[in-house]
Amino acid sequence: MKQDSGSEITVTVKGENLKDVYAYEVNLEFDNKRLIFKKAKAEQEGGFSISPIIKENKIQYAHTKLGKVPGDDGKITFCTFTFEPIDAGEAQIALKDVKLVNSQLASSVLSNSAKVSTLIDKLPTIKETNFKDIRNHWAKEAIFAAVKQGFVDGYSDQTFRPDEDVSRSEFVAMLIRALHIQPTDSSGLAFADLNSIPVWSRPFVSEAVKLGIVNGYADNSFRSGNSISRAELAVMIVKALGMKVDLNNPSTFADAGDLPDWAVPYVSAAAKARLIQGRGDNLFAPNDRATRAEAVNLILSMLKHKGA
């Protein structure tokens, strides 16, 4: 395995003195407290790759040739894994085993204990003043403040994408970071769609569940990638602050009838505390998707209220 330096960490899996390799399956483990898995790429031309299967800190990746063709011999470069550092310290990546299949479909397993370590002494940062898509945005100052406080960042192309939707996992991570809570592990998560929750976000989701900030749906799913609604945003903020809510307190927004019943007291409490605002004409638009800029602005309002 080979580790390259830079803002991304790549590990390439190779083998020597091999014979008739038609397909393979690579099993890898990595430090998911310091690294986020980004992608895997087969290095052979042609064939078909199966999307990586991620479970906690384990990755399984497979590739096969197609049709009646011979397998490869000799020195083979199988695939390359790419990671992004998320925390400082020594991070380790370990190759556990490689399953080989020949052109006659006979299989064998090569156990391995190869490891690479990298010392992450400084995380790559994006200068908030370099964001090229927020210069005239209404949330510009809020975005600057949020980046400085370290609970959100921009993208590698020097954008912040303020008007893009924010997912449930993304918002939970922002919120937990803003509260300066260090997530431990995700061993307690039991959502039916756990495998669809990105590995990097599971500890944050786990902390939010433990604190009663977020819940799943009636079918025991979390729906990590769903865009979060403005109503959900308000509910999570009020719960994060531990604010008392009046179950009989109606909303004063003009579109109060559009509010889900479960959100009414929380939106009313958030509005009373001046944590949230409408979108004009006294409309709250509870079912609209919340943007990254709105999420950042609301978290900053929460932090200001918390410090009051």
C-alpha positions in Angstrom: 0.0 0.0 0.0 1.1 3.5 -0.7 0.1 6.7 1.0 0.4 10.1 -0.7 0.6 13.4 1.0 -1.7 16.4 0.5 -5.2 17.5 1.4 -6.4 14.0 0.4 -4.8 10.7 1.4 -4.7 7.9 -1.1 -3.8 4.3 -0.6 -3.1 1.9 -3.5 -3.4 -1.9 -3.1 -1.0 -3.9 -5.2 0.0 -7.6 -5.5 3.0 -9.5 -7.0 3.6 -13.0 -8.4 -0.2 -13.4 -9.1 -1.7 -15.7 -11.6 -5.0 -15.6 -13.5 -6.7 -12.9 -11.5 -10.2 -12.4 -13.0 -11.9 -10.7 -10.1 -11.1 -9.5 -6.6 -12.6 -8.2 -3.4 -10.5 -6.0 -1.1 -11.3 -5.5 2.6 -9.8 -2.5 4.3 -10.1 -0.9 7.7 -9.4 2.8 8.5 -9.4 5.3 11.3 -12.9 6.8 10.9 -12.4 9.3 13.7 -9.7 11.1 11.7 -10.5 10.1 8.1 -13.6 10.3 5.9 -13.8 7.7 3.0 -14.3 9.6 -0.3 -14.0 7.0 -3.1 -12.5 3.8 -4.5 -11.2 3.3 -8.0 -10.2 0.2 -9.8 -6.9 0.6 -11.7 -7.6 -2.1 -14.4 -9.1 -1.1 -17.7 -12.5 -2.5 -18.5 -14.6 -4.7 -16.4 -17.1 -3.8 -13.7 -16.7 -2.4 -10.2 -19.2 -2.8 -7.3 -19.9 0.3 -5.3 -17.9 0.2 -2.0 -19.8 -1.2 1.0 -19.0 0.9 4.1 -19.7 -0.3 7.6 -18.3 1.8 10.4 -14.5 1.7 9.8 -14.6 -1.1 7.2 -14.6 -0.9 3.4 -15.3 -3.7 1.0 -14.6 -3.1 -2.6 -14.8 -5.5 -5.6 -14.0 -5.5 -9.3 -14.4 -8.2 -12.0 -13.5 -8.6 -15.7 -16.4 -9.4 -18.1 -16.7 -12.1 -20.7 -14.5 -15.0 -21.6 -11.2 -13.4 -21.1 -8.1 -14.6 -19.2 -7.2 -13.2 -15.8 -4.1 -11.0 -15.1 -0.7 -12.4 -14.1 2.3 -11.1 -12.3 2.4 -7.7 -10.7 -1.1 -6.2 -10.4 -2.3 -2.8 -9.2 -5.8 -3.5 -7.9 -7.4 -0.3 -6.7 -6.9 3.1 -5.0 -8.8 4.4 -2.0 -9.1 8.1 -1.3 -9.7 9.6 2.2 -10.1 13.1 3.5 -8.6 14.1 7.0 -11.1 15.4 9.5 -9.1 15.5 12.7 -5.5 15.8 13.7 -3.4 12.9 15.0 -2.0 9.7 13.7 -4.4 7.8 11.4 -3.9 4.2 10.3 -5.2 2.3 7.3 -5.0 -1.5 7.3 -5.4 -4.0 4.5 -7.2 -7.0 6.1 -7.5 -9.4 3.2 -8.0 -9.8 -0.6 -10.2 -12.4 -2.1 -9.1 -13.5 -5.6 -11.2 -15.2 -8.2 -9.6 -16.8 -11.4 -11.1 -17.2 -14.8 -12.5 -20.6 -13.9 -14.3 -19.0 -10.9 -12.2 -20.7 -8.3 -11.5 -18.4 -5.3 -8.8 -18.0 -2.7 -8.2 -15.5 0.1 -4.9 -13.8 0.8 -4.8 -12.7 4.4 -2.7 -9.6 5.0 -1.6 -7.3 7.8 -0.2 -4.5 5.7 -0.7 -1.1 7.4 0.2 2.5 6.6 0.1 5.4 9.1 0.0 9.1 8.5 0.4 12.0 10.9 -2.3 14.6 10.3 -0.7 17.7 12.0 -2.8 20.4 10.4 -6.1 20.1 8.6 -6.7 21.8 5.3 -8.8 24.9 5.8 -10.7 27.1 3.5 -10.3 30.8 4.0 -13.8 32.3 4.5 -12.7 35.4 2.6 -12.0 33.3 -0.4 -15.5 32.1 -0.9 -16.4 33.3 -4.4 -20.2 32.7 -4.2 -21.1 34.8 -1.1 -19.8 38.2 -1.8 -23.3 39.7 -2.2 -25.2 37.2 -0.2 -27.5 38.2 2.7 -25.8 35.7 5.0 -22.2 36.7 4.2 -21.3 37.9 7.7 -23.0 34.9 9.3 -21.1 32.5 7.1 -17.8 34.2 8.0 -18.6 33.9 11.7 -19.6 30.2 11.4 -16.4 29.3 9.6 -14.3 31.1 12.2 -16.1 29.2 14.9 -15.4 25.9 13.2 -18.8 24.3 12.9 -19.0 24.5 9.1 -16.6 24.9 6.2 -16.6 25.5 2.5 -15.7 23.3 -0.5 -12.4 22.7 -2.2 -13.4 24.8 -5.2 -13.5 27.9 -2.9 -17.3 28.0 -2.7 -19.7 27.8 0.2 -22.9 27.1 -1.8 -25.1 29.1 0.6 -28.4 28.4 -1.2 -27.9 24.6 -1.5 -30.2 22.4 0.6 -28.7 21.1 3.9 -29.3 17.4 4.7 -30.4 16.0 8.0 -26.9 14.5 8.6 -25.2 17.7 7.7 -27.3 19.9 10.0 -26.9 17.5 12.9 -23.1 17.6 12.5 -23.1 21.4 12.3 -25.2 21.6 15.5 -23.2 19.1 17.5 -19.9 20.9 16.5 -21.4 24.3 17.4 -22.3 23.0 20.9 -18.7 21.9 21.3 -19.8 18.3 22.0 -17.1 15.7 21.1 -18.9 12.7 19.6 -17.6 9.4 20.9 -19.1 6.5 18.8 -22.2 5.4 17.0 -22.6 2.0 18.6 -26.1 2.9 19.9 -27.6 3.8 16.5 -30.3 1.3 15.5 -32.0 3.0 12.6 -33.4 0.7 9.9 -31.4 2.6 7.3 -28.2 2.8 9.2 -26.1 1.7 6.2 -27.3 4.8 4.3 -26.0 7.2 7.0 -22.5 8.3 6.0 -19.8 6.9 8.3 -18.4 10.3 9.1 -21.8 11.6 10.4 -22.8 8.6 12.5 -21.1 9.8 15.7 -22.8 13.2 15.4 -26.2 11.6 14.7 -25.7 9.3 17.7 -24.9 12.2 20.0 -28.0 14.1 18.8 -30.2 11.1 19.4 -28.8 10.6 22.9 -29.5 14.3 23.7 -33.0 14.1 22.4 -32.3 16.7 19.7 -33.4 14.5 16.8 -35.5 11.4 16.3 -36.2 9.0 13.5 -39.4 8.5 11.6 -42.3 6.1 12.3 -40.7 3.4 10.2 -37.5 3.6 12.3 -35.6 5.3 9.5 -33.3 8.4 9.9 -33.3 9.4 6.2 -29.8 10.9 6.5 -29.7 12.4 3.0 -33.1 14.0 3.0 -33.1 17.8 2.8 -34.1 19.2 6.2 -37.2 21.4 6.3 -37.4 24.7 8.1 -39.8 23.2 10.6 -37.4 20.4 11.4 -34.6 23.0 11.8 -36.6 25.0 14.3 -37.5 21.9 16.3 -33.9 20.8 16.6 -32.7 24.2 17.7 -35.3 24.5 20.4 -34.5 21.0 21.7 -30.8 21.7 21.6 -31.4 24.8 23.8 -33.5 22.7 26.2 -36.2 25.4 25.9 -39.6 24.8 27.5 -42.5 24.8 25.0 -46.1 25.5 25.5 -48.1 22.8 23.8 -51.1 25.2 23.6 -49.2 28.1 22.2 -50.4 28.7 18.6 -48.1 30.0 15.8 -48.6 33.6 14.7 -47.3 33.1 11.2 -49.7 33.6 8.4 -49.2 30.1 7.1 -49.6 28.5 10.6 -52.0 26.0 9.0 -49.1 24.5 7.0 -47.2 23.7 10.1 -47.1 20.0 11.1 -48.8 19.5 14.5 -45.6 18.2 16.1 -43.7 21.4 15.1 -46.2 24.1 16.2 -45.1 24.6 19.8 -41.4 24.5 18.9 -41.8 27.0 16.0 -43.8 29.2 18.4 -41.1 29.0 21.0 -38.3 29.8 18.5 -40.3 32.8 17.1 -41.0 34.1 20.6 -37.2 33.9 21.4 -36.5 35.6 18.1 -34.4 32.7 16.9 -36.3 32.4 13.6 -37.8 34.7 11.1 -40.2 34.3 8.3 -39.5 34.6 4.6 -41.6 37.7 4.0 -45.4 38.5 4.4 -45.2 36.9 7.8 -44.8 33.4 6.1 -42.7 30.8 7.8 -42.7 28.3 4.9 -42.3 25.3 7.3 -42.1 22.7 4.6 -39.6 24.4 2.4 -36.1 23.0 2.3 -33.7 24.9 4.5 -30.5 26.1 2.9 -26.9 26.0 4.2 -27.1 29.8 4.8 -30.3 29.5 6.8 -28.9 26.6 8.9 -25.8 28.6 9.7 -27.8 31.7 10.6 -30.1 29.8 12.9 -27.2 28.0 14.7 -25.6 31.4 15.4 -28.9 32.7 16.8 -29.0 29.6 19.0 -25.4 30.2 20.3 -26.3 33.9 21.0 -29.4 32.9 22.9 -27.5 30.2 24.8 -24.9 32.8 25.9 -27.5 35.3 26.9 
